[in-house]
């Protein structure tokens, strides 16, 4: 794939000097007690003076390590935890988190991980891109200026070639369709009918990207440096990888059946 495509161009200035209101940051958690305080502190520091009123919503799947209690102990009125009764998957957590945010008037919804692999210093770039006209901004490891840090070679290989596989099969002019660090406008979330996105695990990111492209969304990619998790255990398994690859086949077949043309 041509790495110059669908990057942060299209005349969009990524950084602006005004307050951005109506921001909700949705963070799924499961056994992330060691990371909650650090990610919260980094978010507040990054958004100070730009989106200081942003709401942070942790969506916790009944973590046995006390993650939900750690969120509640932060003492921040703009930070809350949505407690779920059981572990139900990444995609389901985002669907429920987005629903809460939109019901309460969110204008921009951000999704990011709790494991410190997504550096909050990129939040202003993502938010600014959407604030000035993009439908979605993706934090991309695979555009100029983006990279991965501290990943073992096999993980890097799977990620890079998984993205090329998804882009090639689905005709997505997006370099990092599996990135979990994103900002969406409320309008595009409604337009893409996100509650009906069926994938869980990391396939959720691919299906959301597919929906964005198919609904004609204006997507930009912001270069980020992705760092492997600092604390806790990775949730990536062989089952999740297989699920994502099978999902791409199903989406490609759906495009064929519905006569959707690839956007290459």
HELIX and SHEET records of a PDB file:
HELIX    1   1 UNK A   36  UNK A   47  1                                  12    
HELIX    2   2 UNK A   67  UNK A   72  1                                   6    
HELIX    3   3 UNK A   90  UNK A  103  1                                  14    
HELIX    4   4 UNK A  120  UNK A  122  5                                   3    
HELIX    5   5 UNK A  123  UNK A  131  1                                   9    
HELIX    6   6 UNK A  153  UNK A  170  1                                  18    
HELIX    7   7 UNK A  186  UNK A  191  1                                   6    
HELIX    8   8 UNK A  194  UNK A  196  5                                   3    
HELIX    9   9 UNK A  203  UNK A  214  1                                  12    
HELIX   10  10 UNK A  238  UNK A  258  1                                  21    
SHEET    1   A 7 UNK A  79  UNK A  83  0                                        
SHEET    2   A 7 UNK A  55  UNK A  60  1                                        
SHEET    3   A 7 UNK A  23  UNK A  29  1                                        
SHEET    4   A 7 UNK A 108  UNK A 111  1                                        
SHEET    5   A 7 UNK A 182  UNK A 185 -1                                        
SHEET    6   A 7 UNK A 136  UNK A 140 -1                                        
SHEET    7   A 7 UNK A 219  UNK A 223  1                                        
SHEET    1   B 2 UNK A 147  UNK A 149  0                                        
SHEET    2   B 2 UNK A 225  UNK A 227  1                                        
END                                                                             
